[in-house]
Amino acid sequence: MRRIFIPAFAFLALSTAVASADTFQLSGAGSLTGVMSDLIRRFPAGTDTIAPPEFGPSGLMRQKIEAGAPADLFTSADMAHARALVAGRAERMVIHFTRNQLCALARPAIGLTPANMLDRLLDPAVRIATSTPGADPGGDYAWAVFARAEALHPGARAALEAKAQPLVGGGAKTPLLVPGKGAVEGVFLADRADVMLGYCSSGEPVRREIPALVNVPLPAGLAVGPAYGMVLLNAKPVTLRFAAFVMSETGQSVLRAYGFDPVALAEQPAPVPGVFVQRRGLTARLLAPDRLAALPPFTQKITPSHGDKASELTGPLLWDVLAAAGAIDPAKPAEQVRLTVRVTGADGYTAVIALAELSPEFAGHPVLLATTLNGTALPPGSLRLVVPGEKRGGRSVRDVVRIDVD
C-alpha cells in the first residue's frame, strides 16, 4: 500500500476549507475601536459571520470574558491583561501585535510643550485627568509616567498622583460627563481638566471634535511605551485567519494609519488601489482601477436639493462591477430577488441596496460607481456610489473600499 504524505500546512488549509461557517466575536480595548472596526470591514470573512465587536477598558473586558462573555479574540491595550487570560490555558496564545505612545491632550492656554511638560503638570493650577488604573491600561500607563517623573523631580510622583483625576475608563464608576459625546471629549467639554494623559492615537480623533486642543508627545524622560497584546481564545479557523490578517502587511499598515506603531511591518507598502468585492461563500476579488476603467462607462447628472451647482459623475454601473468580480451570475434571475448589496466607505459608512434594484431583469436602476467628477478623474481611493433619484442622497457612499453581496 502506497503512503500519501500531506504536509502540515496543506492539512490546515484543507481542514479550514471544509470547516463549517463560524461566527467571529472580537472583544477589544476602547483605544482600538476605530482601527479594529476598520480591520473587520476589510477582513475577507468568506462564509463566516462577523458579530458586532465590543470595546471597552481592557481590564473590564478581560473580566467579562472570564465571567463567560462570548469572545474569540481579545485585543488588549497592554500585555498584562492579555497574559492573564492565558494563564493555565495551554490552548490559548498571546501575540504582541502593535505599540502606541503616550501624549498629553491639553488646552492651548497652558502652553504645554515637551520641554516644559513636567513643570506644567506640577503646577497646582493645572488640572490633570487620566483613565482609571487597574480597569484600564491607559490609567496604569499614566501612573507609570508619574513614577518616572520622580526620578526627574523628587516628590513629583506623590504630587501628580494626588492631583490626577481618573475620569474615564472605569466603567460604571466613570459615566460619560457629557451624554452623547466621547468620554475624553466630555472631560474638556464639561471643563473638568486642562490636561488628559492618554494614547497619542486617541488624541487626534478628539481634536477633530475639539480643534483647539493640542496633542503633545511626552518627552523621553517621562515616556512609556504601551505594548498591545492579542489573545486567541480558541482555534476556530476564522479566529486564526483574523489574527493572521492583523499581523499581515495590510493589517499592520492599517494600524499605522490610525497612529499605532506596528511591530511586523518592514516598510510602508504602497496602498493597493481598487475596490474589494466579496459574495458570501465565494472567493473575494480586488478590482483594480484599470479593470474598472475597462467596464462600460455611464454618466449621471446630480442636482443637489440645496441649490448647489449640478455635477456629472461617470463610472461603471454597480451591476457590471459585481458581474466583473464574479459576485453575481446575470444568468440566474431567480437568485437576484433575495440578495442584497452592501457598499462600505473608508470611514465605515454603509449603504444597502437590493440586488433586484440593479438587475436588468427587474428594476434596472442605473446605480454607478463613479470614477470621474465633471470629467476629472477622482483621486485613488475616492470611488463614489451614486444612486440616482434620491431626495436626501443618503446612499451616496464616498471613498468606497468594499462591496459585499449577501
BELLIN-V635386 format. One record per residue. N is the residue number from 1. RES is the residue in one letter. OMEGA is omega as a letter, one per 30 degrees, with the letter a starting at -180 (* if undefined). Layout:
BEGIN
n=N res=RES omega=OMEGA
n=N res=RES omega=OMEGA
END
This chain:
BEGIN
n=1 res=M omega=a
n=2 res=R omega=l
n=3 res=R omega=l
n=4 res=I omega=a
n=5 res=F omega=l
n=6 res=I omega=l
n=7 res=P omega=a
n=8 res=A omega=a
n=9 res=F omega=l
n=10 res=A omega=l
n=11 res=F omega=l
n=12 res=L omega=l
n=13 res=A omega=a
n=14 res=L omega=a
n=15 res=S omega=l
n=16 res=T omega=a
n=17 res=A omega=a
n=18 res=V omega=a
n=19 res=A omega=l
n=20 res=S omega=a
n=21 res=A omega=l
n=22 res=D omega=l
n=23 res=T omega=a
n=24 res=F omega=a
n=25 res=Q omega=l
n=26 res=L omega=l
n=27 res=S omega=a
n=28 res=G omega=l
n=29 res=A omega=a
n=30 res=G omega=a
n=31 res=S omega=l
n=32 res=L omega=a
n=33 res=T omega=a
n=34 res=G omega=a
n=35 res=V omega=l
n=36 res=M omega=l
n=37 res=S omega=l
n=38 res=D omega=l
n=39 res=L omega=l
n=40 res=I omega=l
n=41 res=R omega=a
n=42 res=R omega=a
n=43 res=F omega=l
n=44 res=P omega=a
n=45 res=A omega=a
n=46 res=G omega=a
n=47 res=T omega=a
n=48 res=D omega=l
n=49 res=T omega=l
n=50 res=I omega=l
n=51 res=A omega=l
n=52 res=P omega=a
n=53 res=P omega=l
n=54 res=E omega=a
n=55 res=F omega=l
n=56 res=G omega=l
n=57 res=P omega=a
n=58 res=S omega=a
n=59 res=G omega=l
n=60 res=L omega=l
n=61 res=M omega=l
n=62 res=R omega=a
n=63 res=Q omega=l
n=64 res=K omega=l
n=65 res=I omega=l
n=66 res=E omega=a
n=67 res=A omega=l
n=68 res=G omega=l
n=69 res=A omega=a
n=70 res=P omega=l
n=71 res=A omega=l
n=72 res=D omega=a
n=73 res=L omega=l
n=74 res=F omega=l
n=75 res=T omega=a
n=76 res=S omega=l
n=77 res=A omega=l
n=78 res=D omega=l
n=79 res=M omega=a
n=80 res=A omega=l
n=81 res=H omega=l
n=82 res=A omega=a
n=83 res=R omega=l
n=84 res=A omega=a
n=85 res=L omega=a
n=86 res=V omega=a
n=87 res=A omega=l
n=88 res=G omega=a
n=89 res=R omega=a
n=90 res=A omega=a
n=91 res=E omega=l
n=92 res=R omega=l
n=93 res=M omega=l
n=94 res=V omega=l
n=95 res=I omega=l
n=96 res=H omega=a
n=97 res=F omega=l
n=98 res=T omega=l
n=99 res=R omega=l
n=100 res=N omega=l
n=101 res=Q omega=l
n=102 res=L omega=l
n=103 res=C omega=l
n=104 res=A omega=l
n=105 res=L omega=a
n=106 res=A omega=l
n=107 res=R omega=a
n=108 res=P omega=a
n=109 res=A omega=a
n=110 res=I omega=l
n=111 res=G omega=a
n=112 res=L omega=l
n=113 res=T omega=l
n=114 res=P omega=a
n=115 res=A omega=a
n=116 res=N omega=a
n=117 res=M omega=a
n=118 res=L omega=l
n=119 res=D omega=a
n=120 res=R omega=l
n=121 res=L omega=a
n=122 res=L omega=l
n=123 res=D omega=a
n=124 res=P omega=a
n=125 res=A omega=a
n=126 res=V omega=a
n=127 res=R omega=a
n=128 res=I omega=l
n=129 res=A omega=l
n=130 res=T omega=l
n=131 res=S omega=a
n=132 res=T omega=l
n=133 res=P omega=a
n=134 res=G omega=l
n=135 res=A omega=a
n=136 res=D omega=l
n=137 res=P omega=l
n=138 res=G omega=l
n=139 res=G omega=l
n=140 res=D omega=l
n=141 res=Y omega=l
n=142 res=A omega=l
n=143 res=W omega=l
n=144 res=A omega=l
n=145 res=V omega=l
n=146 res=F omega=l
n=147 res=A omega=l
n=148 res=R omega=l
n=149 res=A omega=a
n=150 res=E omega=a
n=151 res=A omega=l
n=152 res=L omega=a
n=153 res=H omega=a
n=154 res=P omega=a
n=155 res=G omega=a
n=156 res=A omega=a
n=157 res=R omega=a
n=158 res=A omega=a
n=159 res=A omega=a
n=160 res=L omega=l
n=161 res=E omega=a
n=162 res=A omega=a
n=163 res=K omega=a
n=164 res=A omega=a
n=165 res=Q omega=l
n=166 res=P omega=a
n=167 res=L omega=a
n=168 res=V omega=l
n=169 res=G omega=a
n=170 res=G omega=a
n=171 res=G omega=a
n=172 res=A omega=a
n=173 res=K omega=l
n=174 res=T omega=a
n=175 res=P omega=l
n=176 res=L omega=l
n=177 res=L omega=l
n=178 res=V omega=a
n=179 res=P omega=l
n=180 res=G omega=l
n=181 res=K omega=l
n=182 res=G omega=a
n=183 res=A omega=a
n=184 res=V omega=l
n=185 res=E omega=a
n=186 res=G omega=l
n=187 res=V omega=a
n=188 res=F omega=a
n=189 res=L omega=l
n=190 res=A omega=l
n=191 res=D omega=l
n=192 res=R omega=a
n=193 res=A omega=l
n=194 res=D omega=a
n=195 res=V omega=l
n=196 res=M omega=l
n=197 res=L omega=a
n=198 res=G omega=a
n=199 res=Y omega=l
n=200 res=C omega=a
n=201 res=S omega=a
n=202 res=S omega=a
n=203 res=G omega=a
n=204 res=E omega=l
n=205 res=P omega=l
n=206 res=V omega=a
n=207 res=R omega=l
n=208 res=R omega=l
n=209 res=E omega=l
n=210 res=I omega=a
n=211 res=P omega=a
n=212 res=A omega=a
n=213 res=L omega=l
n=214 res=V omega=a
n=215 res=N omega=a
n=216 res=V omega=l
n=217 res=P omega=l
n=218 res=L omega=l
n=219 res=P omega=a
n=220 res=A omega=a
n=221 res=G omega=a
n=222 res=L omega=a
n=223 res=A omega=l
n=224 res=V omega=a
n=225 res=G omega=l
n=226 res=P omega=l
n=227 res=A omega=a
n=228 res=Y omega=a
n=229 res=G omega=l
n=230 res=M omega=a
n=231 res=V omega=l
n=232 res=L omega=a
n=233 res=L omega=l
n=234 res=N omega=a
n=235 res=A omega=l
n=236 res=K omega=a
n=237 res=P omega=a
n=238 res=V omega=l
n=239 res=T omega=a
n=240 res=L omega=a
n=241 res=R omega=a
n=242 res=F omega=l
n=243 res=A omega=l
n=244 res=A omega=l
n=245 res=F omega=l
n=246 res=V omega=a
n=247 res=M omega=a
n=248 res=S omega=l
n=249 res=E omega=l
n=250 res=T omega=a
n=251 res=G omega=a
n=252 res=Q omega=l
n=253 res=S omega=l
n=254 res=V omega=l
n=255 res=L omega=l
n=256 res=R omega=a
n=257 res=A omega=l
n=258 res=Y omega=l
n=259 res=G omega=l
n=260 res=F omega=l
n=261 res=D omega=a
n=262 res=P omega=a
n=263 res=V omega=a
n=264 res=A omega=a
n=265 res=L omega=a
n=266 res=A omega=l
n=267 res=E omega=a
n=268 res=Q omega=l
n=269 res=P omega=l
n=270 res=A omega=l
n=271 res=P omega=l
n=272 res=V omega=a
n=273 res=P omega=l
n=274 res=G omega=a
n=275 res=V omega=a
n=276 res=F omega=a
n=277 res=V omega=l
n=278 res=Q omega=l
n=279 res=R omega=a
n=280 res=R omega=l
n=281 res=G omega=a
n=282 res=L omega=l
n=283 res=T omega=l
n=284 res=A omega=l
n=285 res=R omega=l
n=286 res=L omega=l
n=287 res=L omega=a
n=288 res=A omega=a
n=289 res=P omega=a
n=290 res=D omega=l
n=291 res=R omega=l
n=292 res=L omega=a
n=293 res=A omega=a
n=294 res=A omega=l
n=295 res=L omega=a
n=296 res=P omega=a
n=297 res=P omega=l
n=298 res=F omega=a
n=299 res=T omega=l
n=300 res=Q omega=l
n=301 res=K omega=a
n=302 res=I omega=l
n=303 res=T omega=a
n=304 res=P omega=a
n=305 res=S omega=a
n=306 res=H omega=l
n=307 res=G omega=l
n=308 res=D omega=a
n=309 res=K omega=l
n=310 res=A omega=a
n=311 res=S omega=l
n=312 res=E omega=l
n=313 res=L omega=a
n=314 res=T omega=l
n=315 res=G omega=a
n=316 res=P omega=l
n=317 res=L omega=l
n=318 res=L omega=l
n=319 res=W omega=l
n=320 res=D omega=l
n=321 res=V omega=a
n=322 res=L omega=l
n=323 res=A omega=a
n=324 res=A omega=l
n=325 res=A omega=a
n=326 res=G omega=a
n=327 res=A omega=l
n=328 res=I omega=l
n=329 res=D omega=a
n=330 res=P omega=a
n=331 res=A omega=a
n=332 res=K omega=a
n=333 res=P omega=a
n=334 res=A omega=a
n=335 res=E omega=a
n=336 res=Q omega=a
n=337 res=V omega=a
n=338 res=R omega=a
n=339 res=L omega=l
n=340 res=T omega=l
n=341 res=V omega=a
n=342 res=R omega=a
n=343 res=V omega=a
n=344 res=T omega=l
n=345 res=G omega=a
n=346 res=A omega=l
n=347 res=D omega=l
n=348 res=G omega=l
n=349 res=Y omega=a
n=350 res=T omega=l
n=351 res=A omega=a
n=352 res=V omega=a
n=353 res=I omega=l
n=354 res=A omega=a
n=355 res=L omega=l
n=356 res=A omega=l
n=357 res=E omega=a
n=358 res=L omega=a
n=359 res=S omega=l
n=360 res=P omega=l
n=361 res=E omega=a
n=362 res=F omega=a
n=363 res=A omega=l
n=364 res=G omega=a
n=365 res=H omega=a
n=366 res=P omega=l
n=367 res=V omega=a
n=368 res=L omega=l
n=369 res=L omega=a
n=370 res=A omega=l
n=371 res=T omega=l
n=372 res=T omega=l
n=373 res=L omega=a
n=374 res=N omega=l
n=375 res=G omega=a
n=376 res=T omega=a
n=377 res=A omega=l
n=378 res=L omega=l
n=379 res=P omega=l
n=380 res=P omega=a
n=381 res=G omega=a
n=382 res=S omega=l
n=383 res=L omega=a
n=384 res=R omega=l
n=385 res=L omega=a
n=386 res=V omega=l
n=387 res=V omega=a
n=388 res=P omega=l
n=389 res=G omega=a
n=390 res=E omega=a
n=391 res=K omega=a
n=392 res=R omega=a
n=393 res=G omega=a
n=394 res=G omega=l
n=395 res=R omega=l
n=396 res=S omega=a
n=397 res=V omega=l
n=398 res=R omega=l
n=399 res=D omega=a
n=400 res=V omega=l
n=401 res=V omega=a
n=402 res=R omega=l
n=403 res=I omega=l
n=404 res=D omega=l
n=405 res=V omega=a
n=406 res=D omega=*
END
